[in-house]
C-alpha cells in the first residue's frame, strides 16, 4: 500500500560495507509489509549500475551519486512511496542531503567492528582492497563518518536483524510516521 501524499517516510540504513545493512533492510521491508506498507528499497549497488555503470568511487563521483539517490528517494516519498535506503554513504553530508529533502526521515546506523565486516566480506570488497584492486573502501582507504545522532543504533555484529527491524518499526510509530499497522 502506498501512503497518502505527505505521509510517506524514508529510512536510511548506513554502516560500513558488510556491516549487515542489506540483511537489516530486507528484514525491515518484510516487517513493513506485515503492517501493510510496501516500501521501495534504494540499494546502492543496484542504483550504481544505473547511475555510474563504470564507477571509480572518487569523492566527486560519490557526491554526485548520493545526491542522485537522495533525489530519487525524495521523489518517491513525495509521491507517497515509503523508502528504505540501503547504502553506506560514507560521508554524513551525503545522508544529510536526504534528511534535508525528506521531512519524515530517519537514520539507522548499523555499527559493526571493521574486523567483523572484513571477515564477512560477501562481495569481496575488502579482499579486493587488500590486493590493491580497490583504493577507496570506506573504513579502509576512505573515511566513514558515522551518524552523530541516529534515530536507531543497531549492533551488526551481535543483534538479530528481525529484532532490530522491529525496533525501527517501533521508532517509526513513535515518531508518528506510521500507526500500528499502517502509515500515519
C-alpha positions as CSV (number, residue, x, y, z in Angstrom):
1,X,0.0,0.0,0.0
2,X,1.3,3.4,-0.9
3,X,0.9,6.2,1.6
4,X,-1.1,9.4,1.1
5,X,0.9,12.4,-0.2
6,X,2.8,13.8,2.8
7,X,2.6,10.6,4.8
8,X,5.4,8.5,3.3
9,X,8.8,8.4,5.1
10,X,12.4,7.4,4.4
11,X,14.8,5.3,6.5
12,X,18.5,5.4,5.6
13,X,20.3,2.3,6.8
14,X,24.0,3.2,6.9
15,X,27.2,1.4,8.1
16,X,30.4,0.0,6.8
17,X,30.4,-2.4,3.9
18,X,29.4,-5.9,5.2
19,X,28.1,-4.5,8.5
20,X,24.6,-6.0,7.9
21,X,22.8,-3.2,6.2
22,X,21.2,-5.3,3.5
23,X,20.1,-8.0,5.9
24,X,18.5,-5.4,8.1
25,X,16.9,-3.6,5.2
26,X,15.3,-6.9,4.0
27,X,14.0,-7.6,7.5
28,X,12.6,-4.0,7.8
29,X,10.9,-4.2,4.4
30,X,9.3,-7.5,5.4
31,X,8.1,-6.1,8.7
32,X,6.7,-3.0,7.0
33,X,4.9,-5.4,4.5
34,X,3.4,-7.1,7.6
35,X,1.9,-3.7,8.5
36,X,0.5,-3.3,5.0
37,X,3.3,-0.9,3.9
38,X,5.1,-1.5,0.6
39,X,8.4,0.3,0.7
40,X,10.8,0.8,-2.1
41,X,14.4,-0.2,-1.4
42,X,17.1,2.0,-2.9
43,X,20.1,-0.2,-2.7
44,X,23.4,1.5,-3.7
45,X,24.9,-1.4,-5.6
46,X,21.8,-1.7,-7.8
47,X,21.4,2.1,-8.3
48,X,25.1,2.5,-9.0
49,X,24.8,0.1,-12.0
50,X,22.3,2.6,-13.5
51,X,23.8,6.0,-12.5
52,X,27.5,5.1,-12.7
53,X,27.9,1.8,-14.7
54,X,31.8,2.1,-14.5
55,X,32.3,3.6,-11.1
56,X,35.6,4.9,-9.9
57,X,34.4,5.7,-6.3
58,X,36.1,9.1,-6.3
59,X,34.8,11.6,-3.8
60,X,33.3,13.7,-6.6
61,X,31.5,10.6,-8.1
62,X,30.2,9.6,-4.7
63,X,28.9,13.1,-4.0
64,X,27.0,13.1,-7.3
65,X,25.8,9.5,-6.9
66,X,24.5,10.0,-3.3
67,X,22.9,13.3,-4.5
68,X,21.0,11.3,-7.1
69,X,20.0,8.7,-4.6
70,X,18.6,11.4,-2.2
71,X,16.7,13.0,-5.1
72,X,15.1,9.7,-6.2
73,X,14.2,8.9,-2.6
74,X,12.7,12.4,-2.1
75,X,10.7,12.0,-5.3
76,X,9.3,8.6,-4.2
77,X,8.4,9.9,-0.8
78,X,6.7,13.0,-2.4
79,X,4.6,10.5,-4.4
80,X,3.6,8.5,-1.3
81,X,6.1,5.7,-1.6
82,X,8.0,4.9,1.7
83,X,11.7,4.4,1.0
84,X,14.4,2.3,2.6
85,X,17.9,3.5,1.6
86,X,20.4,0.6,1.8
87,X,23.7,2.4,1.3
88,X,26.9,3.1,3.1
89,X,27.1,6.8,2.2
90,X,30.4,7.2,3.9
91,X,30.0,11.0,4.4
92,X,27.4,12.5,6.7
93,X,26.8,15.2,4.1
94,X,25.5,12.5,1.7
95,X,22.9,11.3,4.1
96,X,22.1,14.9,5.2
97,X,21.0,15.7,1.7
98,X,18.2,13.2,2.0
99,X,17.4,14.3,5.5
100,X,17.0,17.9,4.2
101,X,14.9,16.9,1.3
102,X,12.6,14.4,3.1
103,X,10.7,15.8,6.1
104,X,9.8,12.3,7.5
105,X,13.3,10.9,7.6
106,X,15.1,8.5,10.0
107,X,18.7,7.4,10.0
108,X,19.7,3.9,11.2
109,X,23.3,3.2,12.0
110,X,24.5,-0.4,11.8
111,X,27.6,-0.3,13.9
112,X,29.9,-3.2,13.4
113,X,33.6,-3.6,14.0
114,X,35.8,-3.3,10.9
115,X,37.3,-6.7,11.7
116,X,33.9,-8.4,11.6
117,X,33.0,-6.6,8.3
118,X,36.3,-7.8,6.8
119,X,35.7,-11.4,7.9
120,X,32.2,-11.4,6.4
121,X,33.1,-9.7,3.1
122,X,30.4,-11.4,0.9
123,X,31.2,-9.1,-2.1
124,X,34.9,-9.4,-1.8
125,X,35.3,-5.6,-1.2
126,X,37.9,-5.9,1.5
127,X,39.8,-8.7,-0.2
128,X,40.0,-6.6,-3.4
129,X,41.3,-3.7,-1.3
130,X,44.0,-5.9,0.2
131,X,45.1,-6.9,-3.3
132,X,45.2,-3.2,-4.2
133,X,42.3,-3.6,-6.7
134,X,40.1,-1.2,-4.7
135,X,41.5,2.1,-3.4
136,X,38.6,3.8,-1.7
137,X,36.8,1.3,0.6
138,X,35.0,3.1,3.4
139,X,36.7,2.1,6.7
140,X,40.0,1.4,5.0
141,X,41.3,4.0,2.5
142,X,38.2,6.2,2.6
143,X,36.9,7.5,5.9
144,X,33.4,6.6,7.2
145,X,31.6,9.2,9.2
146,X,29.0,7.5,11.4
147,X,25.8,9.4,12.2
148,X,26.1,11.7,15.2
149,X,22.6,11.1,16.4
150,X,21.0,8.2,14.5
151,X,17.3,7.6,15.4
152,X,18.2,3.9,15.8
153,X,21.5,2.2,16.6
154,X,21.9,-1.4,15.6
155,X,24.8,-3.7,16.5
156,X,25.5,-5.5,13.3
157,X,27.9,-8.0,14.9
158,X,25.5,-9.3,17.6
159,X,21.9,-8.1,17.1
160,X,19.3,-10.2,15.3
161,X,18.1,-8.4,12.2
162,X,14.5,-9.2,12.8
163,X,14.5,-7.8,16.3
164,X,16.4,-4.7,15.1
165,X,13.9,-4.2,12.3
166,X,11.1,-4.4,15.0
167,X,12.9,-1.6,16.9
168,X,13.0,0.5,13.7
169,X,9.2,0.0,13.2
170,X,8.6,1.0,16.8
171,X,10.6,4.2,16.3
172,X,8.6,4.9,13.1
173,X,5.4,4.5,15.1
174,X,6.8,6.6,18.0
175,X,7.7,9.5,15.6
176,X,4.2,9.3,14.1
177,X,5.5,8.2,10.6
178,X,3.2,5.2,10.8
179,X,0.5,3.9,13.1
180,X,0.3,0.4,14.4
181,X,-0.5,-1.5,11.2
182,X,-0.4,1.4,8.7
183,X,1.5,4.5,7.6
184,X,0.4,7.5,9.6
